[in-house]
Amino acid sequence: MITEVIRSLYDHSAWANQRIFRATAELTEEQFLEEVGPSFGSLRNTFVHTMSAQWIWLERWQGTSPPAMMDRADFPDLISILTRWEQIESDTRQYLDRMEADQLDNVISYSTTEGNPGARPLWQLIVQQVNHQTQHRSEAAVMLTNFGHSPGDLDLVVYFSELKS
């Protein structure tokens, strides 16, 4: 059951991300790059950070600790972000589809991008990663709404309701 819950959280996250990306596609390039928001300033910077974090956590779950986040300069536009993000989403989905409940208590050791050691049960790292996206997706939603392009309701219950329709 717990693996189904985790997979559902990731399914919701991917669904909500698509709503964010559809709204972002309506922006001008200037709006996409404009420093107007919390945390990382622009939508581009927020997306690159969020994508980097998903990639880094996935790598850590598999025994590798990347030494740095992705460079935002490598992602000048939404298309370049979406191309890389789709691959990371696919890799994450493959990992989650193979995951068994008895693996969730395994302690994963890793190094942070600052070189500090860390170790936590896999289930905590998986939930951290999906929750991290929620935080930054909310920041992106505020920026989009301020530009007049709200992504709409991103609630989990809305996602579940749409599944039934």
N, C-alpha and C positions, 0 to 999 in steps of 0.2 A: 504494500500500500504506500509506503513512504517514497518509493521510487516513482510511483504514479503522481504523487503530490509534487515532487521536485520537477518532474517532466512537465506537469501542468503549469507550474510557475514559469518555466522557461518558454512554454508555448505562449502564455500570456505576454511575457516580455517581448517576444518576437512580434506578436500581434500589435502591441502598443508601439513598438519601435516603427513598425510599418506606418502607423497613423502619423507618427512624428515625421517620418521621412516624406510622406505624401504632402503634408503641410509645408515642409521645408522646400519641396520642389517648386512651390508657388512663389518663393522669394526671389529677389534680385541677387546677383552675386554680391553686391555691396552689403545687402542686409545679412546674407549668410556669413560674411566675414566681419561684420561690424561688432565692435566690443560694446555690448549693451547689457550683459547679464552677470549673474553671480558666478562664483567659482572660476570658470575658465574663460569668461568674457563673451565669446562668440559661439554661435551654433557650431561652426566648424571645429573650434577648439574643444568644445564640450563633447562632440561626437568622437573626435580622435582620442580624447582621454578615455571615454567610456569603452570604445572599441579596444584600445590598448589594454585596459584593465581586464576585459573579458579574455583577451588573448593570453595575457600574462597568467591569469589564474588557471586557465585551461592547461597551459604549459606546465605550471607548477603541479597540478594534479597528476601529470604524466611524468614527473621527475626532473623537469628542467626549470631553471630559474633565470628567465631573461634579465639581463643587467640594466635594461632601460625601457622606458615607455617608447612607443612609436613617435617619430618626429612629425609634428603637425605640418611641417613644410612639405612632406612627402604626399600630402593630401590637400591639394589646392581647391578642390571643388567637391560637391556632393557625390558625383559619379565615382570619383576615385575612392571616396570613403565607402560607398555602397559596394563597390567591387570587392574590396578587402573584407568588409563586414560580412558579406554573404558567405565568404569562405570560412571565416571564423565561426559564424552561426552553424554552418554545415559540420565543421569539425566538432563543435560543442555538442550538437545533436547526436552525432555518431558516438561520442564519448558517453553521453547520458543514456543512449539506447543500449549500450553494452553494460552499463553500470548495474551491479547487483546490490541488493539491500545489505548484504553482509560486508560489503566494501566501505560502507558509509562511516563506520567507526574507525577505519584505518587512519592512523596519524600520518599526515603528509608534512614532511620537512622541506623547507624552502629557504631561499634568501630573498630579502626585499631588494628593490632597485637601489637602495642605499647600501646594500651589502650586509644588512643585519639578518641574523638567523630567525626563523619562525617555524612553528610546528603546531598544527591543529588537526582535529578530526576532519576527514573529507567532507562530511555533511555540513560542518560549519563554513567551510570555504566555498562550497557550492551555494549555500544560502546567502553568504556574503556577496558573492559575485552577482547573483540575480537581484539582490536588494540594492546593490550599488548602482545598477542600471536604473532602478526606480528613482533614486535620488536625482540623478543627472537628467533623466527623461523629464522629470518634473520641472527642472530648471529650463530645459529646452522648451517645454510647453508654455512656460511663462514668456519666454522670449518670442516664441511664435505668436502667441496671443497678443502681445504688445505690438507686433507687426501686422496685426489684423488677420492672422491665419491660424486660429486655434485648431489644434489637432482633435478636438472633441474629447469626450469622456474616455479616460484610460483605465477606469476601475476594473478590477478583476471580475466583479460580478457582471459587468457589462460584457466582458469577454465571454464568460460562461453563458450568458443569455443569448449572445450571438451564435454560439455553438449549437444551441437548441433550435434556432430558427432555420 
